[in-house]
Amino acid sequence: MSLDTILTHVCYAIVIYLVWHRKSPKLYRVCAWCNRIAHNNQFIKPGDWLDKNLNGNSTHGMCPECLNEELKKLKNNSNNQVQ
């Protein structure tokens, strides 16, 4: 899973959280192709949208599932190089 995909999933979860807890009927328009979010008549990256709507900055990390996946890839690559 790419970093963009992970960030998109995190962004969706935050949008759902914000809508649920604010009891807001507002819908956020998301491009079905690139996953950018409509904001002030332009489409911006999910991380930029988070920064503008949460009064803070976003950062990157890695969930346990992605970490395990990347460790498997590294192990497979190192095993292939030894042979």
PAGUMI-582305 format. One record per atom (N, C-alpha, C, CB): chain; y, x, z; atom name; residue in one letter; residue number from 1. Coordinates in steps of 0.05 Angstrom, whole numbers, plus 5000, padded with zeros to 4 digits. Atoms other than C-alpha are relative to their C-alpha. Glycine has a CB too. Example, Ala and Ser with C-alpha at 12.3 -4.5 7.8 and 13.67 -1.06 7.14 Angstrom:
<recs>
+-----+------+------+------+------+------+-----+
: mol :   yy :   xx :   zz : atom : type : seq :
+-----+------+------+------+------+------+-----+
:   A : 4976 : 5018 : 5000 :    N :    A :   1 :
:   A : 4910 : 5246 : 5156 :   CA :    A :   1 :
:   A : 5024 : 5018 : 5000 :    C :    A :   1 :
:   A : 5001 : 4980 : 5025 :   CB :    A :   1 :
:   A : 4976 : 4984 : 4999 :    N :    S :   2 :
:   A : 4979 : 5273 : 5143 :   CA :    S :   2 :
:   A : 5022 : 4985 : 5014 :    C :    S :   2 :
:   A : 5009 : 5009 : 4971 :   CB :    S :   2 :
+-----+------+------+------+------+------+-----+
</recs>
This chain:
<recs>
+-----+------+------+------+------+------+-----+
: mol :   yy :   xx :   zz : atom : type : seq :
+-----+------+------+------+------+------+-----+
:   A : 4977 : 5017 : 5000 :    N :    M :   1 :
:   A : 5000 : 5000 : 5000 :   CA :    M :   1 :
:   A : 5025 : 5018 : 5000 :    C :    M :   1 :
:   A : 5000 : 4980 : 5025 :   CB :    M :   1 :
:   A : 4976 : 4983 : 5003 :    N :    S :   2 :
:   A : 5067 : 5029 : 4979 :   CA :    S :   2 :
:   A : 5020 : 4994 : 5023 :    C :    S :   2 :
:   A : 5013 : 4996 : 4973 :   CB :    S :   2 :
:   A : 4979 : 5004 : 4979 :    N :    L :   3 :
:   A : 5126 : 5038 : 5026 :   CA :    L :   3 :
:   A : 5017 : 4976 : 4993 :    C :    L :   3 :
:   A : 5017 : 5026 : 5002 :   CB :    L :   3 :
:   A : 4985 : 5024 : 5008 :    N :    D :   4 :
:   A : 5164 : 4986 : 4986 :   CA :    D :   4 :
:   A : 4986 : 4974 : 5008 :    C :    D :   4 :
:   A : 5006 : 5000 : 4970 :   CB :    D :   4 :
:   A : 5016 : 5024 : 4993 :    N :    T :   5 :
:   A : 5108 : 4936 : 4997 :   CA :    T :   5 :
:   A : 5001 : 4995 : 5030 :    C :    T :   5 :
:   A : 4971 : 5002 : 4990 :   CB :    T :   5 :
:   A : 4999 : 5002 : 4971 :    N :    I :   6 :
:   A : 5106 : 4950 : 5071 :   CA :    I :   6 :
:   A : 5027 : 4990 : 5009 :    C :    I :   6 :
:   A : 4993 : 5027 : 5013 :   CB :    I :   6 :
:   A : 4972 : 5008 : 4992 :    N :    L :   7 :
:   A : 5182 : 4944 : 5077 :   CA :    L :   7 :
:   A : 5005 : 4971 : 4992 :    C :    L :   7 :
:   A : 5020 : 5018 : 4986 :   CB :    L :   7 :
:   A : 4996 : 5028 : 5009 :    N :    T :   8 :
:   A : 5180 : 4879 : 5038 :   CA :    T :   8 :
:   A : 4986 : 4981 : 5020 :    C :    T :   8 :
:   A : 4988 : 4996 : 4972 :   CB :    T :   8 :
:   A : 5014 : 5017 : 4981 :    N :    H :   9 :
:   A : 5128 : 4850 : 5086 :   CA :    H :   9 :
:   A : 5015 : 4998 : 5026 :    C :    H :   9 :
:   A : 4971 : 5010 : 5004 :   CB :    H :   9 :
:   A : 4984 : 5000 : 4975 :    N :    V :  10 :
:   A : 5169 : 4871 : 5146 :   CA :    V :  10 :
:   A : 5025 : 4983 : 4997 :    C :    V :  10 :
:   A : 5008 : 5029 : 5007 :   CB :    V :  10 :
:   A : 4976 : 5016 : 5005 :    N :    C :  11 :
:   A : 5231 : 4840 : 5115 :   CA :    C :  11 :
:   A : 4993 : 4971 : 5001 :    C :    C :  11 :
:   A : 5012 : 5008 : 4974 :   CB :    C :  11 :
:   A : 5008 : 5028 : 5000 :    N :    Y :  12 :
:   A : 5195 : 4774 : 5103 :   CA :    Y :  12 :
:   A : 4995 : 4991 : 5028 :    C :    Y :  12 :
:   A : 4975 : 4996 : 4983 :   CB :    Y :  12 :
:   A : 5005 : 5007 : 4972 :    N :    A :  13 :
:   A : 5171 : 4774 : 5175 :   CA :    A :  13 :
:   A : 5025 : 4996 : 5016 :    C :    A :  13 :
:   A : 4982 : 5021 : 5013 :   CB :    A :  13 :
:   A : 4975 : 5002 : 4985 :    N :    I :  14 :
:   A : 5241 : 4785 : 5201 :   CA :    I :  14 :
:   A : 5015 : 4975 : 4991 :    C :    I :  14 :
:   A : 5017 : 5025 : 4995 :   CB :    I :  14 :
:   A : 4986 : 5024 : 5010 :    N :    V :  15 :
:   A : 5270 : 4731 : 5156 :   CA :    V :  15 :
:   A : 4987 : 4975 : 5012 :    C :    V :  15 :
:   A : 4998 : 4998 : 4969 :   CB :    V :  15 :
:   A : 5014 : 5023 : 4988 :    N :    I :  16 :
:   A : 5217 : 4682 : 5181 :   CA :    I :  16 :
:   A : 5008 : 4998 : 5029 :    C :    I :  16 :
:   A : 4969 : 5003 : 4997 :   CB :    I :  16 :
:   A : 4992 : 5000 : 4971 :    N :    Y :  17 :
:   A : 5233 : 4702 : 5253 :   CA :    Y :  17 :
:   A : 5028 : 4990 : 5003 :    C :    Y :  17 :
:   A : 4998 : 5029 : 5011 :   CB :    Y :  17 :
:   A : 4972 : 5009 : 4997 :    N :    L :  18 :
:   A : 5308 : 4693 : 5242 :   CA :    L :  18 :
:   A : 5003 : 4970 : 4994 :    C :    L :  18 :
:   A : 5018 : 5016 : 4981 :   CB :    L :  18 :
:   A : 4998 : 5029 : 5007 :    N :    V :  19 :
:   A : 5300 : 4625 : 5209 :   CA :    V :  19 :
:   A : 4987 : 4983 : 5022 :    C :    V :  19 :
:   A : 4986 : 4994 : 4973 :   CB :    V :  19 :
:   A : 5014 : 5015 : 4979 :    N :    W :  20 :
:   A : 5251 : 4601 : 5262 :   CA :    W :  20 :
:   A : 5016 : 4999 : 5026 :    C :    W :  20 :
:   A : 4972 : 5013 : 5006 :   CB :    W :  20 :
:   A : 4986 : 4999 : 4975 :    N :    H :  21 :
:   A : 5292 : 4624 : 5322 :   CA :    H :  21 :
:   A : 5028 : 4989 : 4999 :    C :    H :  21 :
:   A : 5000 : 5028 : 5011 :   CB :    H :  21 :
:   A : 4973 : 5012 : 5003 :    N :    R :  22 :
:   A : 5359 : 4602 : 5295 :   CA :    R :  22 :
:   A : 4998 : 4971 : 4992 :    C :    R :  22 :
:   A : 5016 : 5016 : 4979 :   CB :    R :  22 :
:   A : 5004 : 5028 : 5009 :    N :    K :  23 :
:   A : 5329 : 4536 : 5272 :   CA :    K :  23 :
:   A : 5017 : 4994 : 4976 :    C :    K :  23 :
:   A : 5006 : 4980 : 5022 :   CB :    K :  23 :
:   A : 4983 : 5002 : 5023 :    N :    S :  24 :
:   A : 5367 : 4548 : 5208 :   CA :    S :  24 :
:   A : 4984 : 4990 : 4976 :    C :    S :  24 :
:   A : 5013 : 5027 : 4994 :   CB :    S :  24 :
:   A : 5013 : 5008 : 5024 :    N :    P :  25 :
:   A : 5349 : 4511 : 5145 :   CA :    P :  25 :
:   A : 5006 : 5018 : 4976 :    C :    P :  25 :
:   A : 5008 : 4971 : 4993 :   CB :    P :  25 :
:   A : 4991 : 4982 : 5021 :    N :    K :  26 :
:   A : 5379 : 4568 : 5104 :   CA :    K :  26 :
:   A : 4975 : 5013 : 4987 :    C :    K :  26 :
:   A : 5020 : 5021 : 5010 :   CB :    K :  26 :
:   A : 5021 : 4986 : 5015 :    N :    L :  27 :
:   A : 5333 : 4596 : 5050 :   CA :    L :  27 :
:   A : 5012 : 5026 : 4989 :    C :    L :  27 :
:   A : 4989 : 4982 : 4977 :   CB :    L :  27 :
:   A : 4992 : 4974 : 5010 :    N :    Y :  28 :
:   A : 5337 : 4668 : 5028 :   CA :    Y :  28 :
:   A : 4986 : 5004 : 4973 :    C :    Y :  28 :
:   A : 4994 : 5023 : 5019 :   CB :    Y :  28 :
:   A : 5011 : 4997 : 5027 :    N :    R :  29 :
:   A : 5328 : 4679 : 4953 :   CA :    R :  29 :
:   A : 4990 : 5028 : 4997 :    C :    R :  29 :
:   A : 5021 : 4993 : 4979 :   CB :    R :  29 :
:   A : 5012 : 4974 : 5004 :    N :    V :  30 :
:   A : 5280 : 4736 : 4938 :   CA :    V :  30 :
:   A : 4989 : 5001 : 4972 :    C :    V :  30 :
:   A : 4977 : 5005 : 5021 :   CB :    V :  30 :
:   A : 5010 : 4996 : 5027 :    N :    C :  31 :
:   A : 5265 : 4763 : 4869 :   CA :    C :  31 :
:   A : 4970 : 5002 : 5000 :    C :    C :  31 :
:   A : 5013 : 5025 : 4986 :   CB :    C :  31 :
:   A : 5029 : 5000 : 5001 :    N :    A :  32 :
:   A : 5192 : 4750 : 4852 :   CA :    A :  32 :
:   A : 4989 : 5025 : 4987 :    C :    A :  32 :
:   A : 4990 : 4976 : 4985 :   CB :    A :  32 :
:   A : 5010 : 4976 : 5013 :    N :    W :  33 :
:   A : 5188 : 4815 : 4812 :   CA :    W :  33 :
:   A : 5006 : 5025 : 5016 :    C :    W :  33 :
:   A : 5013 : 5002 : 4973 :   CB :    W :  33 :
:   A : 4993 : 4975 : 4986 :    N :    C :  34 :
:   A : 5225 : 4868 : 4852 :   CA :    C :  34 :
:   A : 5004 : 4997 : 5030 :    C :    C :  34 :
:   A : 5026 : 5011 : 4988 :   CB :    C :  34 :
:   A : 4997 : 5006 : 4971 :    N :    N :  35 :
:   A : 5230 : 4834 : 4921 :   CA :    N :  35 :
:   A : 5027 : 5005 : 5012 :    C :    N :  35 :
:   A : 4979 : 5015 : 5015 :   CB :    N :  35 :
:   A : 4973 : 4998 : 4989 :    N :    R :  36 :
:   A : 5304 : 4845 : 4927 :   CA :    R :  36 :
:   A : 5010 : 4973 : 5009 :    C :    R :  36 :
:   A : 5020 : 5012 : 4979 :   CB :    R :  36 :
:   A : 4990 : 5025 : 4987 :    N :    I :  37 :
:   A : 5342 : 4793 : 4968 :   CA :    I :  37 :
:   A : 5028 : 4995 : 4991 :    C :    I :  37 :
:   A : 4997 : 5002 : 5031 :   CB :    I :  37 :
:   A : 4973 : 5007 : 5008 :    N :    A :  38 :
:   A : 5403 : 4755 : 4945 :   CA :    A :  38 :
:   A : 5019 : 5001 : 5024 :    C :    A :  38 :
:   A : 5000 : 4972 : 4987 :   CB :    A :  38 :
:   A : 4981 : 4997 : 4979 :    N :    H :  39 :
:   A : 5464 : 4773 : 4986 :   CA :    H :  39 :
:   A : 5028 : 5002 : 4987 :    C :    H :  39 :
:   A : 4994 : 5024 : 5019 :   CB :    H :  39 :
:   A : 4973 : 4999 : 5011 :    N :    N :  40 :
:   A : 5537 : 4757 : 4967 :   CA :    N :  40 :
:   A : 5000 : 5004 : 4969 :    C :    N :  40 :
:   A : 5016 : 5023 : 5012 :   CB :    N :  40 :
:   A : 5001 : 5000 : 5030 :    N :    N :  41 :
:   A : 5520 : 4744 : 4893 :   CA :    N :  41 :
:   A : 4989 : 5025 : 4988 :    C :    N :  41 :
:   A : 5028 : 4995 : 4990 :   CB :    N :  41 :
:   A : 5014 : 4977 : 5011 :    N :    Q :  42 :
:   A : 5479 : 4807 : 4884 :   CA :    Q :  42 :
:   A : 4973 : 5002 : 5013 :    C :    Q :  42 :
:   A : 5017 : 5026 : 5003 :   CB :    Q :  42 :
:   A : 5027 : 4996 : 4989 :    N :    F :  43 :
:   A : 5407 : 4827 : 4896 :   CA :    F :  43 :
:   A : 4999 : 5028 : 5011 :    C :    F :  43 :
:   A : 4978 : 4995 : 4980 :   CB :    F :  43 :
:   A : 5001 : 4974 : 4987 :    N :    I :  44 :
:   A : 5397 : 4883 : 4946 :   CA :    I :  44 :
:   A : 4972 : 5005 : 5011 :    C :    I :  44 :
:   A : 5021 : 5001 : 5023 :   CB :    I :  44 :
:   A : 5026 : 4992 : 4989 :    N :    K :  45 :
:   A : 5338 : 4922 : 4973 :   CA :    K :  45 :
:   A : 4995 : 4987 : 5028 :    C :    K :  45 :
:   A : 4998 : 5031 : 5002 :   CB :    K :  45 :
:   A : 5005 : 5013 : 4974 :    N :    P :  46 :
:   A : 5303 : 4891 : 5034 :   CA :    P :  46 :
:   A : 5011 : 5016 : 5023 :    C :    P :  46 :
:   A : 4970 : 4998 : 5003 :   CB :    P :  46 :
:   A : 4989 : 4984 : 4978 :    N :    G :  47 :
:   A : 5323 : 4949 : 5079 :   CA :    G :  47 :
:   A : 5030 : 4997 : 5002 :    C :    G :  47 :
:   A : 4993 : 5029 : 4996 :   CB :    G :  47 :
:   A : 4971 : 5004 : 5000 :    N :    D :  48 :
:   A : 5396 : 4941 : 5059 :   CA :    D :  48 :
:   A : 5007 : 4973 : 5011 :    C :    D :  48 :
:   A : 5012 : 5004 : 4972 :   CB :    D :  48 :
:   A : 4996 : 5027 : 4990 :    N :    W :  49 :
:   A : 5391 : 4866 : 5072 :   CA :    W :  49 :
:   A : 4997 : 5000 : 5031 :    C :    W :  49 :
:   A : 4981 : 4981 : 4987 :   CB :    W :  49 :
:   A : 5004 : 4999 : 4971 :    N :    L :  50 :
:   A : 5364 : 4880 : 5142 :   CA :    L :  50 :
:   A : 5024 : 5012 : 5014 :    C :    L :  50 :
:   A : 4974 : 5016 : 5007 :   CB :    L :  50 :
:   A : 4977 : 4986 : 4989 :    N :    D :  51 :
:   A : 5421 : 4928 : 5156 :   CA :    D :  51 :
:   A : 5024 : 4981 : 5002 :    C :    D :  51 :
:   A : 5008 : 5025 : 4985 :   CB :    D :  51 :
:   A : 4977 : 5018 : 5001 :    N :    K :  52 :
:   A : 5473 : 4875 : 5136 :   CA :    K :  52 :
:   A : 4997 : 4975 : 5017 :    C :    K :  52 :
:   A : 5005 : 4992 : 4971 :   CB :    K :  52 :
:   A : 5004 : 5025 : 4986 :    N :    N :  53 :
:   A : 5441 : 4817 : 5172 :   CA :    N :  53 :
:   A : 4990 : 5003 : 5029 :    C :    N :  53 :
:   A : 4979 : 4984 : 4986 :   CB :    N :  53 :
:   A : 5009 : 4996 : 4972 :    N :    L :  54 :
:   A : 5416 : 4848 : 5237 :   CA :    L :  54 :
:   A : 5019 : 5016 : 5016 :    C :    L :  54 :
:   A : 4973 : 5013 : 5000 :   CB :    L :  54 :
:   A : 4979 : 4984 : 4986 :    N :    N :  55 :
:   A : 5479 : 4887 : 5256 :   CA :    N :  55 :
:   A : 4988 : 5026 : 5011 :    C :    N :  55 :
:   A : 5012 : 4984 : 5023 :   CB :    N :  55 :
:   A : 5012 : 4974 : 4992 :    N :    G :  56 :
:   A : 5439 : 4951 : 5259 :   CA :    G :  56 :
:   A : 4990 : 5014 : 4975 :    C :    G :  56 :
:   A : 4977 : 4995 : 5020 :   CB :    G :  56 :
:   A : 5012 : 4984 : 5022 :    N :    N :  57 :
:   A : 5402 : 5001 : 5217 :   CA :    N :  57 :
:   A : 4970 : 4997 : 5000 :    C :    N :  57 :
:   A : 5009 : 5029 : 5001 :   CB :    N :  57 :
:   A : 5030 : 5000 : 5001 :    N :    S :  58 :
:   A : 5331 : 4999 : 5192 :   CA :    S :  58 :
:   A : 4991 : 5029 : 4999 :    C :    S :  58 :
:   A : 4990 : 4984 : 4975 :   CB :    S :  58 :
:   A : 5013 : 4974 : 5001 :    N :    T :  59 :
:   A : 5284 : 5058 : 5197 :   CA :    T :  59 :
:   A : 4972 : 4996 : 4989 :    C :    T :  59 :
:   A : 5000 : 5014 : 5028 :   CB :    T :  59 :
:   A : 5026 : 5002 : 5011 :    N :    H :  60 :
:   A : 5217 : 5073 : 5168 :   CA :    H :  60 :
:   A : 4979 : 5011 : 5020 :    C :    H :  60 :
:   A : 4998 : 5016 : 4974 :   CB :    H :  60 :
:   A : 5022 : 4992 : 4984 :    N :    G :  61 :
:   A : 5151 : 5081 : 5202 :   CA :    G :  61 :
:   A : 4974 : 4994 : 4985 :    C :    G :  61 :
:   A : 5000 : 4985 : 5028 :   CB :    G :  61 :
:   A : 5026 : 5005 : 5013 :    N :    M :  62 :
:   A : 5077 : 5071 : 5187 :   CA :    M :  62 :
:   A : 4983 : 4984 : 5019 :    C :    M :  62 :
:   A : 4986 : 5026 : 4992 :   CB :    M :  62 :
:   A : 5017 : 5017 : 4983 :    N :    C :  63 :
:   A : 5033 : 5016 : 5213 :   CA :    C :  63 :
:   A : 4972 : 5014 : 5002 :    C :    C :  63 :
:   A : 4997 : 4971 : 4988 :   CB :    C :  63 :
:   A : 5026 : 4987 : 4996 :    N :    P :  64 :
:   A : 4963 : 5035 : 5239 :   CA :    P :  64 :
:   A : 4982 : 4998 : 4976 :    C :    P :  64 :
:   A : 4986 : 4988 : 5024 :   CB :    P :  64 :
:   A : 5017 : 5004 : 5023 :    N :    E :  65 :
:   A : 4928 : 5006 : 5178 :   CA :    E :  65 :
:   A : 5007 : 5020 : 4978 :    C :    E :  65 :
:   A : 5002 : 4971 : 4990 :   CB :    E :  65 :
:   A : 4992 : 4981 : 5021 :    N :    C :  66 :
:   A : 4969 : 5047 : 5129 :   CA :    C :  66 :
:   A : 4995 : 5029 : 5008 :    C :    C :  66 :
:   A : 5030 : 4996 : 4994 :   CB :    C :  66 :
:   A : 5006 : 4973 : 4990 :    N :    L :  67 :
:   A : 4961 : 5109 : 5172 :   CA :    L :  67 :
:   A : 4971 : 5007 : 4995 :    C :    L :  67 :
:   A : 5007 : 5003 : 5030 :   CB :    L :  67 :
:   A : 5029 : 4995 : 5004 :    N :    N :  68 :
:   A : 4885 : 5102 : 5170 :   CA :    N :  68 :
:   A : 4994 : 5003 : 4970 :    C :    N :  68 :
:   A : 4984 : 4976 : 5011 :   CB :    N :  68 :
:   A : 5004 : 4999 : 5029 :    N :    E :  69 :
:   A : 4888 : 5090 : 5095 :   CA :    E :  69 :
:   A : 5008 : 5028 : 4989 :    C :    E :  69 :
:   A : 5015 : 4978 : 4985 :   CB :    E :  69 :
:   A : 4990 : 4974 : 5009 :    N :    E :  70 :
:   A : 4929 : 5153 : 5083 :   CA :    E :  70 :
:   A : 4983 : 5023 : 5011 :    C :    E :  70 :
:   A : 5029 : 5004 : 5009 :   CB :    E :  70 :
:   A : 5018 : 4980 : 4989 :    N :    L :  71 :
:   A : 4884 : 5194 : 5129 :   CA :    L :  71 :
:   A : 4974 : 5002 : 4984 :    C :    L :  71 :
:   A : 4995 : 4995 : 5030 :   CB :    L :  71 :
:   A : 5024 : 5000 : 5016 :    N :    K :  72 :
:   A : 4824 : 5172 : 5089 :   CA :    K :  72 :
:   A : 5005 : 5014 : 4973 :    C :    K :  72 :
:   A : 4991 : 4971 : 4995 :   CB :    K :  72 :
:   A : 4993 : 4987 : 5026 :    N :    K :  73 :
:   A : 4859 : 5193 : 5024 :   CA :    K :  73 :
:   A : 5001 : 5030 : 5003 :    C :    K :  73 :
:   A : 5026 : 4989 : 4989 :   CB :    K :  73 :
:   A : 4998 : 4971 : 4996 :    N :    L :  74 :
:   A : 4875 : 5261 : 5053 :   CA :    L :  74 :
:   A : 4973 : 5013 : 5004 :    C :    L :  74 :
:   A : 5018 : 5006 : 5025 :   CB :    L :  74 :
:   A : 5027 : 4990 : 4995 :    N :    K :  75 :
:   A : 4804 : 5270 : 5077 :   CA :    K :  75 :
:   A : 4984 : 5002 : 4974 :    C :    K :  75 :
:   A : 4985 : 4983 : 5021 :   CB :    K :  75 :
:   A : 5014 : 5000 : 5026 :    N :    N :  76 :
:   A : 4776 : 5251 : 5009 :   CA :    N :  76 :
:   A : 5010 : 5022 : 4982 :    C :    N :  76 :
:   A : 5003 : 4973 : 4986 :   CB :    N :  76 :
:   A : 4989 : 4979 : 5016 :    N :    N :  77 :
:   A : 4824 : 5298 : 4974 :   CA :    N :  77 :
:   A : 4991 : 5027 : 5009 :    C :    N :  77 :
:   A : 5031 : 4999 : 5000 :   CB :    N :  77 :
:   A : 5008 : 4974 : 4990 :    N :    S :  78 :
:   A : 4806 : 5356 : 5019 :   CA :    S :  78 :
:   A : 4970 : 5005 : 4995 :    C :    S :  78 :
:   A : 5007 : 5003 : 5030 :   CB :    S :  78 :
:   A : 5029 : 4998 : 5006 :    N :    N :  79 :
:   A : 4731 : 5342 : 5010 :   CA :    N :  79 :
:   A : 4996 : 5006 : 4970 :    C :    N :  79 :
:   A : 4985 : 4975 : 5008 :   CB :    N :  79 :
:   A : 5003 : 4995 : 5029 :    N :    N :  80 :
:   A : 4740 : 5341 : 4934 :   CA :    N :  80 :
:   A : 5009 : 5029 : 4992 :    C :    N :  80 :
:   A : 5016 : 4980 : 4984 :   CB :    N :  80 :
:   A : 4991 : 4973 : 5007 :    N :    Q :  81 :
:   A : 4777 : 5408 : 4934 :   CA :    Q :  81 :
:   A : 4980 : 5021 : 5009 :    C :    Q :  81 :
:   A : 5027 : 5005 : 5014 :   CB :    Q :  81 :
:   A : 5020 : 4981 : 4990 :    N :    V :  82 :
:   A : 4723 : 5443 : 4975 :   CA :    V :  82 :
:   A : 4976 : 5002 : 4982 :    C :    V :  82 :
:   A : 4991 : 4992 : 5029 :   CB :    V :  82 :
:   A : 5024 : 5000 : 5017 :    N :    Q :  83 :
:   A : 4667 : 5423 : 4927 :   CA :    Q :  83 :
:   A : 5004 : 5014 : 4974 :    C :    Q :  83 :
:   A : 4991 : 4973 : 4995 :   CB :    Q :  83 :
+-----+------+------+------+------+------+-----+
</recs>
